[in-house]
């Protein structure tokens, strides 16, 4: 186990380039098993979740070649197993994405129980309902999830929720199914769009990218490709909020401004000013942040939504930042009943003024002078939010269980030190 020791109160300053998108990397690793030809992935983030997915791919029979620190070549000429290693699958929720390539190549996939952040109930029904429409049968008698098929076939599917990973699983399966698939109520996040882009480069026939309806004409065979990942817009949003909490001034390089529109809008209502400069976003130093009330002076409500709404993965960061802004805001995290549980740490240990009204709602009253504390990272995004609070609080804080943060943020301590943060990793 490792911890971060943080001396807070120093404004972040300088330039930083975001790591590759974690949520783009994971489905692309699974997609590489759809073909026997090499797939090269560039700008892969060096994080635990990516390493776990690569280890699962290798256990199934793929050859993994590290071409440089952020580039791998995956060659799956022969998949020798249809069963995911249980210990690895339990570490990461997108292990479910190996269902489609295994069904295509082996006609059977034994998946086990997926892991991931403990942020509330995370149903898997949408995955297997979609795969069932495409010709797969689910067996629960083994204690995990075993799916089999005599052959994937196209279908007209409406997802019961716009789940990102269920959408990706359906896309992967439909890309090699016989006939046409129309996928309604599909997720359309940037990483889903990038998956479609990579699959089309591999020879898939998918249209409707960026919308909630995809039309997929299945092909018998996919070829290899060379794909470069975009920067992680969740990391970019985290860095924007962290910079503002420390009253710093930072330029984040090589972003896709279009992917930040709602993030910048919502953060703007909390008082964070940002400027797009070409493909960079600049966060100027501010002494004071003011929460914008709704029309008539009503207390505003911050509520995540499906894309292009405000991402649920940034709810924790928005909550932490709101402790430093003047005014009151209701945080309404309706998607996951466990997302806000970390919030109790902020008033109890660090002096923030927050009322956790119920599992889905918190009322934040700012600004608060946060005090240093020893806390524990419960999941990726809450861990980042607590780290930002520690960087804001004057004095020495300790963040335990930073392996959770490492799952989603690459070498965060090293990169934050380059911006002037006083942070050390201690075993």
Residue, then its C-alpha position, 0 to 999 in steps of 0.5 A: x500500500x502507498x500513500x501521498x504526503x501532501x503539503x497544501x497551500x501552494x498554487x499550481x503553475x505551469x503547463x501539463x499534457x493530459x495522459x491518454x484516455x483511460x476509457x478509450x484505451x480499455x475497449x480498444x484493448x478488447x477490440x484488438x482481439x477481434x482480429x488476427x492482425x496486429x493492432x498498435x495503440x499509441x498514447x496509452x496511459x500507464x495506469x493500473x486499469x490498462x495494465x490489467x486489461x493487457x494482462x487479461x488479453x495476454x492470458x487469453x492468448x494475445x501477444x503484447x509488445x511494448x514499443x515504447x512507454x506509451x505504445x503497445x502492439x497487440x497480436x491475437x493470432x490465436x486465442x487459446x482460452x475463452x475464460x478470463x482470469x478471475x482475479x484480474x476480471x475482479x479488478x476491472x469492470x470493462x473486463x466484460x468487453x472481452x465477451x464480444x471478441x471471445x464470442x466471435x473467435x471462440x463462440x464462448x466467453x466465461x467472464x466471471x464477476x467484473x470489478x471496478x469502483x464501488x460507487x453503488x449498484x452497477x447493473x450488467x443487464x444491458x450487456x447481456x440483453x444486447x448480446x442476447x439480441x445478437x444471438x448469444x445465450x447467457x448461463x448463470x449456473x457457473x457462478x459467473x457469466x458464461x455466454x455462448x453463440x452458434x453465430x452472431x447475427x444482426x438485430x434491431x436493438x434498443x438499450x434499456x439505458x445508454x450505458x457506455x460499456x454496454x454500448x461498446x460491447x454491442x458495437x464490438x459484437x455487431x461489427x462482426x455479426x452477420x447482417x445489419x444491426x441498428x443500435x438505439x439509445x446508444x451512449x455517444x461519449x468521446x471514447x465511444x466515438x473513438x472506438x467506432x473510429x478505430x473499428x472503421x479503420x479496421x474495416x468495420x462498417x459503422x455509421x452514426x458516430x456521435x449520435x444515439x443511433x448507430x447502424x452497423x453492417x457486420x463484416x466477416x473479418x477485421x484487419x489490424x490498425x494503428x490508432x492514437x488515443x486522445x487526451x483524457x477529458x476526465x483528467x482534464x476536468x480534474x486538473x481544471x478544478x484542482x488548479x482552481x482550488x489552489x488558486x493556480x494558473x495552468x495551461x493544459x495542452x493538446x485538448x479537444x475543446x469540443x469535448x470540454x463544452x459542458x465541463x467548462x459551462x458547469x465549472x463556469x457556473x461554479x466560478x471557474x474561468x477557463x479560456x480555450x487557446x487553440x488546442x489548449x485550455x488555460x485556467x487563470x489565477x483567481x482570488x475569489x470564486x462565486x457560484x452563479x445562482x439560478x434565475x430569481x436567486x434560487x439555489x442552483x443544482x449540479x446534476x450529471x447527465x448522459x453525454x453531452x451532459x456533465x460527466x458523472x465522473x467529475x461529480x466528485x471534483x465539482x463537489x470538492x471545488x464547490x467548498x472553495x466558492x462563495x454561495x450554495x449549490x446542491x449536488x444531485x448525483x442521481x446515477x450512483x447511490x455510492x458516488x457521494x459517500x466520500x463527501x462525509x470526509x470533507x466536513x468531518x476531517x477537513x472542515x468543509x460545510x457540506x450536508x449529505x442529505x441522502x445518498x444522491x444529494x449533498x448541499x455545499x456551502x462555501x467557501x470553507x478554509x479546509x484543514x489538513x487531514x489523513x484520509x483514504x481514497x475510496x475510488x478513482x474519482x473520489x481519491x482525486x477529489x480528496x487529493x485536490x482538497x489536500x493540495x488546497x488545505x494549508x498544512x500536511x495531509x496524507x492520502x491513503x490507498x492511492x492505488x485507487x487513484x493510480x487506476x485512473x491517473x498516470x504518475x499523478x504525483x510526478x506530474x503535479x510536482x512539475x506544476x509546483x505541488x508539494x507531494x510525495x509518494x511513500x510506501 
